[in-house]
Amino acid sequence: MPDAVVIGAGPNGLVAANLLAAAGWSVEVLEAQPEPGGAVRSDRGVHPDYVSDLFSAFYPLAAASPVIDGLDLQEEGLRWSRAPRPLAHPLPDGRCAVLADRARDT
């Protein structure tokens, strides 16, 4: 029998399971979906040339999190990157509001 059972293999559940395992606990993670990741998943279902986020994928403070940093994920190959335009919202008149990492001339 495990010391802890974590319900959900989303980001929070996986971080919790890692912290408990690092503290020497035996941990079992239960997930209802066929893949881990919770709301942080992507696929090529829209078009094979493009990766699309299925749910949420914008976590700007994760790179500054001391808990995430303490997991040493860079040793496992994690490289942080920033999209120049992480969010867009099409408007009914055909224009599109875009969140950008810096102001641009129009």
GUVOSE-178949 format. One record per residue (C-alpha): x, y, z; residue in three letters; residue number from 0. Coordinates in Angstrom, 3 decimals, decimal comma, m for minus. Layout:
BEGIN
<pt u="X" v="Y" w="Z" code="ALA" pos="NUM"/>
...
END
This chain:
BEGIN
<pt u="0,000" v="0,000" w="0,000" code="MET" pos="0"/>
<pt u="1,439" v="3,409" w="m0,942" code="PRO" pos="1"/>
<pt u="2,101" v="6,140" w="1,601" code="ASP" pos="2"/>
<pt u="0,130" v="8,602" w="m0,549" code="ALA" pos="3"/>
<pt u="m2,366" v="8,456" w="m3,392" code="VAL" pos="4"/>
<pt u="m2,482" v="11,493" w="m5,667" code="VAL" pos="5"/>
<pt u="m5,701" v="11,923" w="m7,607" code="ILE" pos="6"/>
<pt u="m5,033" v="13,471" w="m11,005" code="GLY" pos="7"/>
<pt u="m1,935" v="13,571" w="m13,188" code="ALA" pos="8"/>
<pt u="m2,214" v="17,241" w="m14,080" code="GLY" pos="9"/>
<pt u="0,588" v="19,692" w="m13,276" code="PRO" pos="10"/>
<pt u="m0,326" v="20,053" w="m9,595" code="ASN" pos="11"/>
<pt u="m0,772" v="16,324" w="m9,039" code="GLY" pos="12"/>
<pt u="2,511" v="15,489" w="m10,756" code="LEU" pos="13"/>
<pt u="4,424" v="18,127" w="m8,776" code="VAL" pos="14"/>
<pt u="2,876" v="16,860" w="m5,535" code="ALA" pos="15"/>
<pt u="3,758" v="13,259" w="m6,402" code="ALA" pos="16"/>
<pt u="7,347" v="14,265" w="m7,215" code="ASN" pos="17"/>
<pt u="7,760" v="16,171" w="m3,955" code="LEU" pos="18"/>
<pt u="6,384" v="13,266" w="m1,927" code="LEU" pos="19"/>
<pt u="8,577" v="10,744" w="m3,764" code="ALA" pos="20"/>
<pt u="11,637" v="12,963" w="m3,231" code="ALA" pos="21"/>
<pt u="10,804" v="12,948" w="0,495" code="ALA" pos="22"/>
<pt u="10,949" v="9,156" w="0,469" code="GLY" pos="23"/>
<pt u="7,242" v="8,381" w="0,287" code="TRP" pos="24"/>
<pt u="5,838" v="5,665" w="m1,949" code="SER" pos="25"/>
<pt u="3,288" v="7,345" w="m4,197" code="VAL" pos="26"/>
<pt u="0,566" v="6,142" w="m6,511" code="GLU" pos="27"/>
<pt u="m0,911" v="8,586" w="m9,040" code="VAL" pos="28"/>
<pt u="m4,428" v="7,923" w="m10,337" code="LEU" pos="29"/>
<pt u="m5,605" v="9,537" w="m13,569" code="GLU" pos="30"/>
<pt u="m8,938" v="9,024" w="m15,352" code="ALA" pos="31"/>
<pt u="m7,635" v="10,096" w="m18,764" code="GLN" pos="32"/>
<pt u="m5,446" v="7,904" w="m20,978" code="PRO" pos="33"/>
<pt u="m2,589" v="10,429" w="m20,849" code="GLU" pos="34"/>
<pt u="m1,136" v="12,531" w="m18,025" code="PRO" pos="35"/>
<pt u="m1,112" v="16,312" w="m18,167" code="GLY" pos="36"/>
<pt u="m4,580" v="17,336" w="m17,089" code="GLY" pos="37"/>
<pt u="m5,448" v="20,571" w="m18,883" code="ALA" pos="38"/>
<pt u="m1,883" v="20,927" w="m20,179" code="VAL" pos="39"/>
<pt u="m1,897" v="18,783" w="m23,291" code="ARG" pos="40"/>
<pt u="m1,413" v="19,339" w="m26,987" code="SER" pos="41"/>
<pt u="m1,795" v="17,349" w="m30,186" code="ASP" pos="42"/>
<pt u="m1,727" v="17,563" w="m33,963" code="ARG" pos="43"/>
<pt u="m5,440" v="16,772" w="m34,413" code="GLY" pos="44"/>
<pt u="m6,297" v="20,023" w="m36,196" code="VAL" pos="45"/>
<pt u="m3,507" v="19,654" w="m38,768" code="HIS" pos="46"/>
<pt u="m0,461" v="17,374" w="m38,747" code="PRO" pos="47"/>
<pt u="1,933" v="20,293" w="m39,326" code="ASP" pos="48"/>
<pt u="0,769" v="22,230" w="m36,251" code="TYR" pos="49"/>
<pt u="0,730" v="21,512" w="m32,536" code="VAL" pos="50"/>
<pt u="m2,433" v="22,863" w="m30,900" code="SER" pos="51"/>
<pt u="m3,175" v="23,239" w="m27,216" code="ASP" pos="52"/>
<pt u="m6,204" v="21,174" w="m26,252" code="LEU" pos="53"/>
<pt u="m7,000" v="23,114" w="m23,109" code="PHE" pos="54"/>
<pt u="m4,799" v="25,602" w="m21,283" code="SER" pos="55"/>
<pt u="m1,104" v="26,083" w="m21,903" code="ALA" pos="56"/>
<pt u="m0,095" v="29,569" w="m20,784" code="PHE" pos="57"/>
<pt u="1,680" v="29,395" w="m17,434" code="TYR" pos="58"/>
<pt u="4,070" v="32,358" w="m17,374" code="PRO" pos="59"/>
<pt u="4,865" v="32,094" w="m13,661" code="LEU" pos="60"/>
<pt u="5,903" v="28,426" w="m13,792" code="ALA" pos="61"/>
<pt u="9,401" v="29,413" w="m14,934" code="ALA" pos="62"/>
<pt u="9,785" v="31,521" w="m11,781" code="ALA" pos="63"/>
<pt u="8,341" v="28,942" w="m9,369" code="SER" pos="64"/>
<pt u="10,802" v="27,793" w="m6,703" code="PRO" pos="65"/>
<pt u="8,907" v="24,492" w="m6,458" code="VAL" pos="66"/>
<pt u="9,204" v="23,822" w="m10,207" code="ILE" pos="67"/>
<pt u="12,850" v="24,954" w="m10,125" code="ASP" pos="68"/>
<pt u="13,529" v="22,551" w="m7,252" code="GLY" pos="69"/>
<pt u="12,471" v="19,586" w="m9,391" code="LEU" pos="70"/>
<pt u="15,587" v="20,115" w="m11,582" code="ASP" pos="71"/>
<pt u="13,565" v="19,412" w="m14,721" code="LEU" pos="72"/>
<pt u="16,283" v="20,996" w="m16,855" code="GLN" pos="73"/>
<pt u="18,341" v="17,883" w="m16,018" code="GLU" pos="74"/>
<pt u="15,568" v="15,904" w="m17,761" code="GLU" pos="75"/>
<pt u="15,660" v="18,144" w="m20,834" code="GLY" pos="76"/>
<pt u="13,227" v="20,946" w="m19,959" code="LEU" pos="77"/>
<pt u="13,975" v="24,156" w="m21,837" code="ARG" pos="78"/>
<pt u="11,743" v="27,170" w="m21,214" code="TRP" pos="79"/>
<pt u="10,605" v="29,111" w="m24,262" code="SER" pos="80"/>
<pt u="8,309" v="32,041" w="m24,844" code="ARG" pos="81"/>
<pt u="5,953" v="32,434" w="m27,734" code="ALA" pos="82"/>
<pt u="6,154" v="35,919" w="m29,274" code="PRO" pos="83"/>
<pt u="2,339" v="35,961" w="m29,535" code="ARG" pos="84"/>
<pt u="0,891" v="33,468" w="m27,017" code="PRO" pos="85"/>
<pt u="m2,772" v="34,456" w="m27,294" code="LEU" pos="86"/>
<pt u="m5,139" v="35,726" w="m29,977" code="ALA" pos="87"/>
<pt u="m8,873" v="36,357" w="m30,046" code="HIS" pos="88"/>
<pt u="m10,683" v="36,819" w="m33,367" code="PRO" pos="89"/>
<pt u="m13,281" v="39,574" w="m33,438" code="LEU" pos="90"/>
<pt u="m16,619" v="39,447" w="m35,324" code="PRO" pos="91"/>
<pt u="m15,503" v="42,154" w="m37,790" code="ASP" pos="92"/>
<pt u="m12,495" v="40,110" w="m38,962" code="GLY" pos="93"/>
<pt u="m9,852" v="41,853" w="m36,879" code="ARG" pos="94"/>
<pt u="m7,920" v="39,954" w="m34,239" code="CYS" pos="95"/>
<pt u="m6,725" v="41,072" w="m30,804" code="ALA" pos="96"/>
<pt u="m3,265" v="39,638" w="m30,108" code="VAL" pos="97"/>
<pt u="m1,268" v="39,454" w="m26,879" code="LEU" pos="98"/>
<pt u="2,388" v="40,045" w="m27,755" code="ALA" pos="99"/>
<pt u="5,595" v="40,017" w="m25,752" code="ASP" pos="100"/>
<pt u="6,396" v="43,596" w="m26,866" code="ARG" pos="101"/>
<pt u="4,680" v="46,526" w="m28,557" code="ALA" pos="102"/>
<pt u="4,854" v="46,508" w="m32,333" code="ARG" pos="103"/>
<pt u="4,346" v="49,177" w="m34,934" code="ASP" pos="104"/>
<pt u="1,137" v="48,648" w="m36,924" code="THR" pos="105"/>
END
